[in-house]
């Protein structure tokens, strides 16, 4: 659970986390709301363990609970060195959090939440790639038409 972080403090933490996590080959996701932080870390075991211990030692955090530690071959957040998510409409209400929903989460339930976020991010990135490709195709077609028009115009001048 977070203490009272200002937006500026949170942005600084996220910026430095992304830089450090890139170097350590740690990826993951941080879900942040005024009443909780919910974090997923993945990467080399030693690096993740060291980072987790650093979080435990940080006096700005309290009421920390590890839900899962598992060795796996594939990453959930392959290219996200610390993605930051605000409250999603399908997540818990403030009353649910206050009443202990997060503390009562099972490991598989927590994993399902992060897998859903990763799937949403993958779909968003796929859509962005598709949009970029379509834009590039339109630009190429326009450049080709302009070249043809210029060539046709030059031919008409002779």
ROSE-4610 file (N, C-alpha, C; in Angstrom, 1 decimal, always signed):
// ROSE-4610
residu = [X/X/X/X/X/X/X/X/X/X/X/X/X/X/X/X/X/X/X/X/X/X/X/X/X/X/X/X/X/X/X/X/X/X/X/X/X/X/X/X/X/X/X/X/X/X/X/X/X/X/X/X/X/X/X/X/X/X/X/X/X/X/X/X/X/X/X/X/X/X/X/X/X/X/X/X/X/X/X/X/X/X/X/X/X/X/X/X/X/X/X/X/X/X/X/X/X/X/X/X/X/X/X/X/X/X/X/X/X/X/X/X/X/X/X/X/X/X/X/X/X/X/X/X/X/X/X/X/X/X/X/X/X/X/X/X/X/X/X/X/X/X/X/X/X/X/X/X/X/X/X/X/X/X/X/X/X/X/X/X/X/X/X/X/X/X/X/X/X/X/X/X/X/X/X/X/X/X/X/X/X/X/X/X/X/X/X/X/X/X/X/X/X/X/X/X/X/X/X/X/X/X/X/X/X/X/X/X/X/X/X/X/X/X/X/X/X/X/X/X/X/X/X/X/X/X/X/X/X/X/X/X/X/X/X/X/X/X/X/X/X/X/X/X/X/X/X/X/X/X/X/X/X/X/X/X/X/X/X/X/X/X/X/X/X/X/X/X/X/X/X/X/X/X/X/X/X/X/X/X/X/X/X/X/X/X/X/X/X/X/X/X/X/X/X/X/X/X/X/X/X/X/X/X/X/X/X/X/X/X/X/X/X/X/X/X/X/X/X/X/X/X/X/X/X/X/X/X/X/X/X/X/X/X/X/X/X/X/X/X/X/X/X/X/X/X/X/X/X/X/X/X/X/X/X/X/X/X/X/X/X/X/X/X/X/X/X/X/X/X/X/X/X/X/X/X/X/X/X/X/X/X/X/X/X/X/X/X/X/X/X/X/X/X/X/X/X/X/X/X/X/X/X/X/X/X/X/X/X/X/X/X/X/X/X/X/X/X/X/X/X/X/X/X/X/X/X/X/X/X/X/X/X/X/X/X/X/X/X/X/X/X/X/X/X/X/X/X/X/X/X/X/X/X/X/X/X/X/X/X/X/X/X/X/X/X/X/X/X/X/X/X/X/X]
num = [1/1/1/2/2/2/3/3/3/4/4/4/5/5/5/6/6/6/7/7/7/8/8/8/9/9/9/10/10/10/11/11/11/12/12/12/13/13/13/14/14/14/15/15/15/16/16/16/17/17/17/18/18/18/19/19/19/20/20/20/21/21/21/22/22/22/23/23/23/24/24/24/25/25/25/26/26/26/27/27/27/28/28/28/29/29/29/30/30/30/31/31/31/32/32/32/33/33/33/34/34/34/35/35/35/36/36/36/37/37/37/38/38/38/39/39/39/40/40/40/41/41/41/42/42/42/43/43/43/44/44/44/45/45/45/46/46/46/47/47/47/48/48/48/49/49/49/50/50/50/51/51/51/52/52/52/53/53/53/54/54/54/55/55/55/56/56/56/57/57/57/58/58/58/59/59/59/60/60/60/61/61/61/62/62/62/63/63/63/64/64/64/65/65/65/66/66/66/67/67/67/68/68/68/69/69/69/70/70/70/71/71/71/72/72/72/73/73/73/74/74/74/75/75/75/76/76/76/77/77/77/78/78/78/79/79/79/80/80/80/81/81/81/82/82/82/83/83/83/84/84/84/85/85/85/86/86/86/87/87/87/88/88/88/89/89/89/90/90/90/91/91/91/92/92/92/93/93/93/94/94/94/95/95/95/96/96/96/97/97/97/98/98/98/99/99/99/100/100/100/101/101/101/102/102/102/103/103/103/104/104/104/105/105/105/106/106/106/107/107/107/108/108/108/109/109/109/110/110/110/111/111/111/112/112/112/113/113/113/114/114/114/115/115/115/116/116/116/117/117/117/118/118/118/119/119/119/120/120/120/121/121/121/122/122/122/123/123/123/124/124/124/125/125/125/126/126/126/127/127/127/128/128/128/129/129/129/130/130/130/131/131/131/132/132/132/133/133/133/134/134/134/135/135/135/136/136/136/137/137/137/138/138/138/139/139/139/140/140/140/141/141/141/142/142/142/143/143/143/144/144/144/145/145/145/146/146/146/147/147/147/148/148/148/149/149/149/150/150/150/151/151/151/152/152/152/153/153/153/154/154/154/155/155/155/156/156/156/157/157/157/158/158/158]
x = [+0.9/+0.0/+0.9/+0.6/+1.4/+1.2/+2.2/+2.1/+1.7/+1.5/+1.1/+2.1/+2.2/+3.1/+2.5/+3.2/+2.8/+2.9/+2.3/+2.4/+3.9/+4.5/+5.9/+6.8/+6.6/+7.4/+7.2/+5.9/+5.6/+6.3/+6.2/+6.8/+8.3/+9.0/+10.4/+10.7/+9.9/+10.1/+10.0/+9.0/+8.7/+9.9/+10.3/+11.4/+12.7/+13.0/+14.3/+14.0/+12.8/+12.6/+12.7/+12.2/+12.4/+13.8/+14.6/+16.0/+16.7/+16.5/+17.2/+16.7/+15.4/+14.9/+15.4/+15.6/+16.2/+17.6/+18.4/+19.7/+19.7/+18.8/+18.7/+17.9/+17.3/+16.5/+15.2/+14.7/+13.4/+12.3/+11.2/+10.1/+8.9/+7.8/+6.7/+5.7/+4.8/+3.7/+3.4/+3.1/+2.7/+1.3/+0.4/-1.0/-1.0/-1.4/-1.3/-2.6/-3.1/-4.2/-4.0/-4.7/-4.5/-4.5/-5.2/-5.4/-4.6/-3.9/-3.0/-2.0/-0.9/+0.0/-0.1/-0.1/-0.2/+0.9/+1.9/+3.0/+3.4/+3.8/+4.3/+5.7/+6.6/+8.0/+8.4/+9.2/+9.7/+11.1/+11.9/+13.3/+14.2/+15.5/+16.4/+16.2/+16.1/+15.8/+16.5/+17.8/+18.7/+18.3/+18.1/+17.7/+16.4/+15.4/+14.0/+14.1/+14.8/+14.9/+15.5/+16.6/+17.3/+16.3/+15.6/+14.6/+13.5/+13.0/+11.9/+12.4/+13.7/+14.2/+14.4/+14.7/+14.9/+13.5/+12.5/+11.1/+10.7/+11.0/+10.7/+11.4/+12.7/+13.4/+13.0/+12.3/+11.9/+10.7/+11.0/+10.0/+8.8/+8.8/+7.6/+6.5/+6.9/+6.0/+5.7/+4.5/+4.1/+3.0/+2.8/+1.8/+2.0/+3.2/+3.6/+3.4/+2.8/+2.5/+2.9/+3.8/+4.2/+3.1/+2.6/+1.6/+2.1/+3.2/+3.7/+5.2/+6.0/+7.3/+7.5/+7.8/+7.8/+8.8/+9.5/+10.4/+9.6/+9.7/+9.0/+9.9/+9.6/+10.4/+10.0/+8.8/+8.3/+7.8/+8.0/+7.6/+6.1/+5.5/+4.1/+4.3/+5.2/+5.4/+6.8/+6.9/+8.2/+9.0/+8.4/+9.1/+8.8/+8.1/+7.7/+8.6/+9.5/+10.4/+9.8/+8.7/+7.8/+6.6/+5.6/+4.4/+3.6/+2.9/+2.2/+0.7/-0.1/-1.6/-2.3/-3.2/-4.2/-5.3/-6.2/-7.4/-8.1/-8.4/-9.2/-10.6/-11.6/-13.0/-13.4/-12.6/-12.9/-12.2/-11.5/-10.8/-11.7/-11.1/-11.9/-12.3/-13.5/-13.9/-13.1/-13.2/-12.5/-13.0/-14.3/-14.9/-14.3/-14.2/-13.6/-12.2/-11.4/-10.0/-10.0/-10.8/-10.9/-11.3/-12.2/-12.7/-11.7/-10.6/-9.6/-9.5/-10.1/-10.1/-8.7/-7.8/-6.4/-5.7/-5.9/-5.2/-5.7/-6.9/-7.5/-7.3/-6.6/-6.4/-5.6/-5.9/-5.2/-4.1/-3.1/-2.0/-2.5/-3.4/-3.9/-4.8/-5.5/-6.4/-5.5/-4.4/-3.5/-2.9/-2.5/-1.8/-2.8/-4.1/-5.1/-5.2/-5.1/-5.2/-4.1/-2.9/-1.7/-1.7/-2.2/-2.3/-3.3/-4.4/-5.4/-4.8/-4.0/-3.4/-2.4/-1.6/-0.6/-1.3/-2.4/-3.2/-3.7/-4.2/-4.7/-3.6/-2.4/-1.3/-0.8/-0.8/-0.4/-1.4/-2.7/-3.7/-3.5/-3.2/-3.0/-1.7/-0.7/+0.5/+0.3/-0.4/-0.7/-1.5/-2.5/-3.3/-2.4/-1.5/-0.6/+0.3/+0.8/+1.7/+0.9/-0.4/-1.2/-1.5/-1.8/-2.1/-0.9/+0.3/+1.5/+1.8/+1.6/+1.8/+0.9/-0.4/-1.4/-1.0/-0.5/-0.1/+1.1/+2.1/+3.2/+2.8/+1.9/+1.4/+0.7/-0.1/-0.7/+0.3/+1.4/+2.4/+3.2/+3.4/+4.1/+3.2/+1.9/+1.0/+1.0/+0.9/+0.9/+2.2/+3.3/+4.6/+4.7/+4.2/+4.2/+3.3/+2.1/+1.2/+1.9/+2.5/+3.1/+4.3/+5.0/+6.1/+5.5/+4.4/+3.8/+3.2/+2.6/+2.1/+3.2/+4.3/+5.4/+6.0/+6.1/+6.7/+5.7/+4.4/+3.4/+3.4/+3.6/+3.6/+4.9/+6.0/+7.3/+7.1/+6.5/+6.3/+5.4/+4.4/+3.4/+4.1/+5.2/+5.8/+6.7/+7.0/+7.8/+7.0]
y = [-1.2/+0.0/+1.2/+2.2/+3.4/+4.4/+5.2/+6.3/+7.5/+8.6/+9.7/+10.2/+9.6/+10.0/+11.1/+12.1/+13.1/+12.6/+13.2/+12.7/+12.9/+14.0/+14.2/+13.1/+12.7/+11.7/+10.4/+10.1/+8.8/+8.8/+9.9/+10.0/+9.8/+10.4/+10.2/+8.7/+8.1/+6.7/+5.8/+6.1/+5.3/+5.5/+6.8/+7.1/+6.3/+6.4/+5.7/+4.2/+3.7/+2.3/+1.8/+2.5/+2.0/+2.0/+3.0/+3.0/+1.8/+1.7/+0.6/-0.8/-0.9/-2.2/-2.7/-1.7/-2.0/-2.6/-2.0/-2.5/-3.8/-4.1/-5.3/-6.4/-6.1/-7.0/-7.4/-6.5/-6.7/-6.0/-6.7/-6.1/-6.3/-5.6/-5.7/-4.6/-4.5/-3.6/-3.1/-1.8/-1.2/-0.7/-1.2/-0.6/+0.3/+1.5/+2.5/+3.2/+3.3/+4.1/+4.7/+5.6/+6.2/+5.3/+4.2/+3.3/+2.0/+1.8/+0.6/+0.7/+0.0/-0.3/-1.9/-2.3/-3.7/-3.9/-4.7/-4.7/-6.1/-6.2/-7.5/-7.3/-8.1/-8.0/-9.4/-9.3/-10.5/-10.3/-11.3/-11.2/-12.2/-11.9/-12.8/-12.9/-14.1/-14.3/-13.4/-13.4/-12.6/-11.1/-10.6/-9.2/-8.9/-9.7/-9.5/-9.6/-10.6/-10.7/-9.5/-9.0/-7.8/-6.6/-6.4/-5.3/-5.5/-6.7/-6.9/-6.5/-6.9/-6.6/-5.1/-4.4/-3.0/-2.3/-2.9/-2.4/-2.6/-3.8/-4.1/-3.1/-2.7/-1.8/-0.4/+0.0/+1.4/+1.7/+2.7/+3.1/+3.7/+4.1/+4.7/+3.6/+2.3/+1.2/+0.5/+0.0/-0.8/-1.7/-2.7/-3.7/-4.5/-4.9/-5.6/-7.1/-7.6/-9.0/-9.6/-10.7/-11.3/-12.4/-12.4/-13.4/-14.6/-14.3/-15.4/-15.2/-16.3/-16.3/-17.6/-17.5/-18.7/-18.6/-19.6/-19.7/-20.0/-19.2/-19.4/-19.2/-19.7/-19.5/-18.3/-17.8/-16.7/-15.6/-14.4/-13.2/-12.8/-12.1/-11.6/-10.2/-9.4/-8.0/-7.9/-8.6/-8.8/-7.5/-6.4/-5.2/-4.0/-4.3/-3.2/-3.2/-2.2/-2.2/-1.7/-1.1/-0.8/+0.0/-0.8/-0.1/+0.4/+1.5/+2.1/+2.2/+1.6/+1.6/+2.3/+3.1/+3.7/+2.7/+3.0/+2.2/+1.9/+0.7/+0.2/+0.0/+0.2/+0.1/-1.3/-2.3/-3.6/-4.1/-3.2/-3.5/-3.2/-3.2/-3.1/-1.7/-1.6/-0.4/+0.0/+1.2/+1.6/+0.9/+0.6/-0.2/-1.6/-2.2/-3.6/-3.6/-2.6/-2.5/-2.3/-1.4/-1.1/-2.4/-3.2/-4.4/-5.6/-5.4/-6.5/-7.4/-6.9/-7.7/-8.1/-7.1/-7.3/-8.3/-8.2/-9.1/-10.5/-10.7/-12.0/-12.6/-11.9/-12.4/-13.7/-14.6/-15.8/-15.5/-16.2/-16.1/-16.1/-17.1/-17.2/-16.0/-15.5/-14.3/-13.1/-12.9/-11.8/-12.0/-13.2/-13.4/-13.1/-13.5/-13.2/-11.7/-10.9/-9.5/-9.0/-9.4/-8.9/-9.5/-10.7/-11.2/-10.5/-10.0/-9.2/-7.9/-7.3/-6.0/-6.2/-7.3/-7.5/-7.7/-8.4/-8.7/-7.4/-6.5/-5.2/-4.4/-4.4/-3.7/-4.2/-5.5/-6.2/-5.8/-5.7/-5.3/-3.9/-3.0/-1.6/-1.4/-2.1/-2.0/-2.6/-3.6/-4.2/-3.2/-2.6/-1.6/-0.4/+0.0/+1.1/+0.8/-0.5/-0.9/-0.9/-1.4/-1.5/-0.1/+0.8/+2.2/+2.8/+2.6/+3.1/+2.5/+1.2/+0.6/+1.1/+1.3/+1.9/+3.3/+4.1/+5.5/+5.5/+4.6/+4.5/+4.1/+3.1/+2.7/+3.9/+4.7/+5.9/+6.9/+7.1/+8.0/+7.5/+6.2/+5.7/+5.8/+5.6/+5.7/+7.2/+8.1/+9.5/+9.9/+9.5/+9.8/+9.2/+8.0/+7.4/+8.2/+8.6/+9.4/+10.7/+11.3/+12.6/+12.5/+11.4/+11.1/+10.9/+10.1/+9.8/+11.1/+11.9/+13.2/+14.1/+14.2/+15.0/+14.4/+13.1/+12.5/+12.8/+12.6/+12.9/+14.3/+15.2/+16.7/+17.0/+16.4/+16.6/+16.1/+14.9/+14.4/+15.3/+15.9/+16.7/+18.0/+18.5/+19.7/+19.5/+18.3/+18.1/+18.0]
z = [+0.0/+0.0/+0.0/-0.8/-0.9/+0.3/+0.5/+1.4/+0.4/+0.9/+0.1/-0.9/-2.1/-3.1/-3.9/-4.2/-5.2/-6.6/-7.5/-8.9/-9.4/-8.9/-9.3/-8.8/-7.5/-6.9/-7.6/-8.0/-8.7/-10.0/-10.8/-12.1/-12.0/-11.0/-10.8/-10.5/-9.7/-9.4/-10.6/-11.4/-12.6/-13.6/-13.8/-14.7/-14.3/-13.1/-12.6/-12.6/-12.4/-12.4/-13.8/-14.8/-16.2/-16.6/-16.2/-16.5/-15.8/-14.6/-13.8/-14.2/-14.5/-14.9/-16.2/-17.1/-18.4/-18.3/-17.5/-17.2/-16.5/-15.6/-14.9/-15.6/-16.8/-17.6/-16.8/-16.0/-15.3/-16.1/-16.3/-16.9/-15.9/-16.2/-15.3/-15.4/-14.5/-14.5/-13.1/-12.9/-11.7/-11.8/-11.0/-11.0/-9.7/-9.9/-8.8/-8.7/-7.5/-7.1/-5.8/-5.4/-4.1/-2.9/-3.0/-1.9/-2.1/-3.2/-3.3/-4.5/-4.3/-5.4/-5.6/-6.9/-7.2/-8.3/-8.0/-8.9/-9.3/-10.6/-11.2/-11.7/-11.2/-11.6/-12.2/-13.3/-13.9/-14.5/-14.5/-15.0/-14.3/-14.4/-13.7/-12.2/-11.7/-10.3/-9.3/-9.5/-8.6/-8.6/-9.8/-10.0/-9.4/-9.6/-9.1/-7.6/-7.0/-5.6/-5.0/-5.6/-5.1/-5.1/-6.2/-6.3/-5.3/-5.1/-4.1/-2.7/-2.4/-1.1/-0.9/-2.0/-2.0/-1.7/-2.3/-2.1/-0.6/-0.1/+1.3/+2.3/+1.9/+2.8/+2.7/+1.6/+1.4/+2.3/+3.2/+4.2/+3.7/+2.4/+1.8/+1.5/+1.6/+1.4/+2.7/+2.8/+4.0/+3.6/+4.4/+4.2/+2.8/+2.6/+1.4/+1.5/+0.4/+0.4/-0.9/-0.9/-2.1/-2.4/-3.6/-4.0/-4.8/-5.5/-6.3/-6.6/-6.6/-7.0/-7.8/-9.1/-9.9/-11.0/-11.3/-12.5/-13.7/-14.7/-16.0/-17.2/-18.3/-19.5/-20.3/-20.2/-21.1/-20.2/-20.7/-19.9/-20.3/-19.3/-19.5/-20.1/-19.6/-20.1/-20.7/-21.9/-22.5/-22.7/-23.1/-23.5/-22.6/-21.5/-20.6/-19.4/-19.3/-18.2/-16.9/-17.0/-15.9/-16.4/-16.8/-17.3/-16.1/-16.3/-15.2/-15.6/-14.8/-15.1/-13.9/-14.3/-13.3/-13.2/-12.3/-12.1/-13.4/-13.6/-14.7/-14.2/-15.1/-14.7/-14.3/-14.7/-14.4/-13.1/-12.5/-11.2/-10.0/-8.9/-7.7/-7.3/-6.7/-6.1/-4.9/-4.5/-3.3/-2.0/-2.0/-0.9/-0.9/-2.1/-2.2/-1.6/-2.0/-1.5/+0.0/+0.5/+1.9/+2.7/+2.1/+2.7/+2.6/+2.0/+1.9/+0.7/-0.4/-1.6/-2.1/-2.1/-2.5/-1.6/-0.3/+0.7/+0.5/+0.0/-0.1/-1.5/-2.3/-3.7/-3.7/-4.5/-4.7/-5.8/-5.8/-6.7/-8.2/-8.5/-9.8/-10.2/-9.3/-9.5/-9.9/-9.1/-9.4/-10.7/-11.1/-12.3/-13.5/-13.3/-14.3/-14.6/-13.6/-13.7/-14.6/-14.3/-15.0/-16.4/-16.6/-18.0/-18.8/-18.2/-18.9/-19.3/-18.4/-18.7/-19.8/-19.8/-20.8/-22.2/-22.1/-23.4/-23.9/-23.1/-23.5/-24.1/-23.5/-24.0/-25.3/-25.4/-26.7/-27.8/-27.5/-28.5/-28.9/-27.9/-28.2/-29.0/-28.7/-29.5/-31.0/-31.1/-32.4/-33.2/-32.6/-33.3/-33.7/-32.9/-33.2/-34.3/-34.4/-35.5/-36.8/-36.7/-37.9/-38.4/-37.5/-37.9/-38.6/-38.0/-38.5/-39.9/-40.1/-41.4/-42.4/-42.1/-43.0/-43.4/-42.4/-42.7/-43.6/-43.4/-44.3/-45.7/-45.8/-47.2/-47.9/-47.2/-47.8/-48.2/-47.4/-47.7/-49.0/-49.1/-50.2/-51.5/-51.4/-52.5/-53.0/-52.0/-52.3/-53.0/-52.5/-53.1/-54.5/-54.7/-56.1/-57.0/-56.6/-57.4/-57.8/-56.8/-57.1/-58.1/-58.0/-58.9/-60.3/-60.4/-61.7/-62.3/-61.5/-61.9/-62.4/-61.7/-62.1/-63.4/-63.6/-64.8/-65.9/-65.7/-66.8/-67.2/-66.2/-66.5/-67.3/-67.0/-67.7/-69.1/-69.3/-70.7/-71.5/-70.9/-71.6/-72.1/-71.4/-71.7/-73.0/-73.4/-74.6/-75.8]
